[in-house]
Amino acid sequence: MFYPGNWIHSFPQHFQWSNATLIAKGMAPYAAVALEEIDRVVQRLHQRISEPHAWWEEWGAVAAQVERAADAAAAQGRDATAGNYYLRAGNYYYTGERMLPPGAQKLEMYRKSLRCSHEGLKRRYPTLEIIDVPYEGTALPAYFMKSPTAKRRAPTVVLFDGLDNCKEMSVLFAGVELAFRGFHTLAIDGPGQGEALRLRDLPSRYDYEVPGKAAYEYVASRADVDPERVAIMAYSAGGYYAPRAAAFEKRYAACVAWGPHYDYHAVWQKRWDAMQKDEKANATSHFQLPWVLGVADMETAMEKLKKFTLEGVAQLITCPMLICWGEQDKLTPPPYGPLFQSKIAKSQLATVPGAGHMLPLENTEAWAKEIVEFLG
């Protein structure tokens, strides 16, 4: 079956589905998806484009099929094969789960995703550590990926997620590349993200220096980390969180943000206006923001979001900062870049030609080159 669309826009008439599919495709270099399997899902979804529930049904179906293959391979002791299947199943479950509204069905699908991801990661990356970072009487779930090339205490990147991605993705699309280049990575689900939101009931907060401090103190306590060379990095919505943390947690030696947000309330005001006209024209589901913020509705979410701004905060960032943008970013257009740069004394701006919002998924080499050259 042939269908209208291209690599970036699998569903020209449904930007929300296109954006989520593009993120899934971007995991292909890490053997965490198979493009043929994605193509089959896309074909079936084109036939069900008017059915919202088709999204999680079709992704869930391919995830279950791949999970069964993983379980069979694991039972036969074929761990490398099983690990590959498990990673793919975990990503497919998570891709389907993102459109499900909060509730029992969403939680069940997420638990399947997490189980498969854990089984896949421990087989494909046996040195990866599954850890808890102490945080305000509880803990934030994280992965610590060690660099195989590090010979002594190594520089380390603390990596928070965006609005609707998770550590299971970022530890692969960023952690693997950084590890190869000599950096350890702490991929962490902060408040309002991934496992911290779903299984630990930790909504997001504007003062992200609190989880940022917890993450720094964890990595700095490790014997294999150089505490003087710890950077904080995040993307999209996390592009507000990381600069906020760096502004107040001065022990971070550098900050990196791509596709970031200066005033998240202003961004969401535009999104909400558009969403009320056509939800499919937005990258995010209608329930996502209130759920992430731990409130009941969009009106309350928008009020809470007023504190999510770097106005009066960006000027407090004293460490070097790299601001990355994809030239074709539709979610946070590149013209926002100079505003960021003008507010932060030691900042530099890098634009990746042809790339969109998720730089490491769309052009891994260009993204890694910018970051590693910046971090030195």
N, C-alpha and C positions, 0 to 999 in steps of 0.2 A: 504493500500500500504506500502510495505517495501522499504527502500531506504538506500544506503550506507552512513555511517557516524556514529557519536557518539555525546555525549552531547556537546562537545567542537567544533567538526568539523561537522556541519550539511551538509556541501557541501565540501567533500574532494578535489574536483576539482576546487573549487572557494573560496579561502581564504577570499576574500573581503566580500562575502555573509555570510560565516561562522562566521567571526568576528562580523558582525552586528547582526546576529541572536543570537549569544552567549550573547551579551550585552542585547538584548531584554529578553532572558530567565532569565538573572540575576535579572530582576525586579520582578520576581514571588513572592519572600518573602514579598513584600510590596503591594501585591494585585494589582499591576499596569500592569500585563499581566496575561493571562491564558495559561498554557502550551498546552492545547488541541487546542486552537485557533492557537497558534504558529505552532504546529505540522501540522495542516491543511494547513497553508500557505507554510510550508517547502515542504510538499508533492506536492502541485501544482507547486512550483518553480522547483522541480526536473524534472517535466515534461516540463518545459520551460527554461531549464538551458542555452540555447543558445540565449535567448531573453533578452537583458539588460533592456528593458522597463517592463518586467514581474515583476521586483522587486517592483517598486512603484505601479503597477497596483494591484498586489495581496495583498500587505500590505494595500493599500488604500481601497480595497474592504472590507477586514475584519474590518478595522477601521470604515468605513461608517456604516457597519451593527451594530457594537457595539455602535456607536454614536447614531443611531436611537433608540436602546434599552434604552440608557441613557436618551435621550430626553423624551421618553414615561414615564419612571419611574419618572423623574423630574416633568412632567406634572401632575402626580398622587400624588405628594407630598412624594414619597418614596426616600428621600434624601440619605440615606445610600446606597441603591442599585444604585441609579443614580450616586453617587460619584464613586463607584467602576467601573461602566461601563465607565464613563468619563475618569478616569485615564487610563484604558486600551486603549480606543480609542486614547487618546493623545499620548501614547507611540507607538501605531501602525502607526499613521500618521507620527510621527517623524522618526520612523525606515524606512518607505518608502521614506520619503523626503530626507534622507541623500544621496541617490544615484542619485537624480535629479540634473542636472546641474543648476546653477543660472539662474533665469528667473521667468516669471509670474507663471508658473505651480508650481515651487518650493515654491514660496512665498505663493501661495494659500494653498498648503498643510501644510505649516508651520503654517499659521494662524488658520487652523482647529485644528492642534495639540495644539496650545497655548490656544485656546478657551476651548477645552476639558480638558486640564490640569488644567486651572483655575477653571472650574466648578467642577472638581473632588477634587482638593485640598481644596477648601473652604468648601466642604461637609464632606470630610473625616478628615480634620485637621482644625477645625474651629478657632483655636487660631493662625494659620499661618498668617503672614502679607505679603501682596504683596506691595513692596516698590520700590522707586527710590533712588539710592545713588547719590548725587550730584557729578558731574565729569566734569571739564573743560567746564563749560557753558552749559552742557547738563546733562544726568543722565544715570547711569547703572542700568538695571533692576535686581531685586533681590527678594528673599524670606527670611524672618526672622522667624525661627522656635524656639519657646521658649521651654525650658525644663520644663516639668510639675513637676519635682522634685526639682527645684531650689527654695530656700527659701529666698535668698538675692541676691545681685549683683553677677552674676554667670560668670564663665569662658566661653569664647565664641570662636568659630572657624569660621574664614573667609575662605570660600571654593570656589575656582575658578575651572573651568572645564578643560577638555582636548581639543584636536583639534576639535572633532566633536560630543561631548556630550553637555549637557545643564543643567541648574539649575533645570528644572523640574524632571530630573533624580537624580541629586546629593542631592537635598533636601530630597529625599526619602531614597536612599541607604546609605547616610551618616547622614543626619540631623535627621532622625527618631531614629537611633541607638544612636547617640550622645545625643539627647534630653533625652532619657530614662536613660542615664548615667550621667545626670546633667549638660550638656553643651548646651548653646544656639548655633545656627548655622545661619550664614549669607551665603546662597547659592546664588552666584552672577554670572551673565553672564558678563565677562569682555570684553574688546575690542577683536574682532575676534571670539566671542563665542555667540552661541544661539541667543537670541532676540537682543542683542546689535549689532550683525553683520547684522542680517536679517532685522530688523525693524528700527534700528537707524543708520545704515551705519557707524559703528565704526569698522574699521579693526584692526588687531592685531598690537602690537608694541613691540620692544625688551625691552624698559625701563618700565617693568611692575611694578616698584615701584610707578609709578604715579597712576594707578588704585588701587594698593595695599594701598597707602596712603589714597585715597578717601574712601576705604572700612574700613580701621582702624578708620578714623575720624568719620565715620557714627556710627559704633558700640560703640566707646568710648563715644559718646555723649548721649547714651541711659542710662536712670536711672537704668535699670535692668542688665547692663553689668559692670563687673569689668574691667576697662581699663588696669589694670596691668596684667591681665591674658587673653590676646587675642592672639591666635595662627593663623597662616596662613597655609592653607593646599591646595594641588592640586595634580593632577595625570596626568600621560602621558605627553602631551605637557605642561600641567599646572605644571608639575614637573620641568620645566625650570622657569615658571613664579613665582611660590611661592618662591623658593630660591633667585631668582633675587630681588623680593620685600623685602624679609627679610634682604638681604645684605645692602640695603640702607634705609629701613624704620625700624629704630632701636626700635621703640615702640612695635613691635611684640615680645612677650615673648617666642615664640617657632615656629618652622617650621616643617611641615610634608609633605613628597612627596613620592608617590609610582609610580613605573614604570617610573621614571623621566628621563630627558635628560640633559646631561652635555654640549654637543655640538650639537645643533639641526640641524645645517647645515650639519655636517658630517653624521648624521642619515639620513637626506633627500637625501644626495648624493647617498647613497646606495639604498634608496628606488626608487629614480628616475632612476638609472641604471637598477634596476629590473623591474620597471614599463614599461620601453621602450621595454622590452622583452616580458612581460606578465602582463598586468594590473591586471588580476584576482588574481595574486599571492601576491598582496599588500592589506593591510587592508583599504587603503584610495583611493577614486576616484581621477582621474587625475586632476579634476578641483579644488579639495578641498584647496590645499595649496595656489595657487594664489588668490582664492576668499577670504580666511581668511586673507591674507596679503594685500588685496586691490590693487592687481596688475593684469596686463593683461595676463601674461603667466609664464610658469615654469622658463624660463631663468631669468626673472626679479625677480621672487620669490626667486630663489636660491641666487641671488646676495643680495637681502634684508635680507635673512636669515643668512648671515655671521655674523651679529651682535648678533644673538641669541645663545650666548655661555656664559658659566659660567667661562671660563678661565679668570683669573684675577679678578673674581667677587666672586667666592665661598669662597676665603680666607677672604672676608670681612664679612662673616656671623658670628656673635658673639653670637647669641642666640642658645640654644640647638636645634638640628635638628634630626628628625627620618627619615631614608631612608628605605622604604619598597619595597620588591621585591617578586614577585611570582616565585617560583622555575621553573615553566614551561613557563615563559613569553617569547613569540616569538618576540614581538615588541621591547622591550628593554631588552635584555638578562641579567641575573643576574651578569655576570662578570663585568658589568659596575659599580656595587655597590661599590666595594673596591676603585675605582677611586674617586667616590663621597666622600666616607668616609675619604680618605687620604687628601682631600683638605679642609675639614671643621673641625675646631678644636673640637667643642662640638657635634659631630655627632655620631650616633650609627646606625648600620645596622641590619635590621630584614628581614629574608626570610621566606615566608609562604610555607611549603611543598605542592606540588601538584597543587598550584594555578597558574593562568596565569597572564595576564596583568591587569585585573580588579578585584583586591583583594576583595573589599567589595561586589561584585556581586557573586564571586565564593566561598568565605569562610568568611562570614560576622563576625562570632564569633572570628575567629583567627585575622582578620584585626582589629576589635574593641578592642580586648584584647591588642594588641600591642600598639595601639594609646592611649587608655585610661591609660594604665600603664605608658606610656611615659609622657603624659600630667599631670598625677597625679590628 
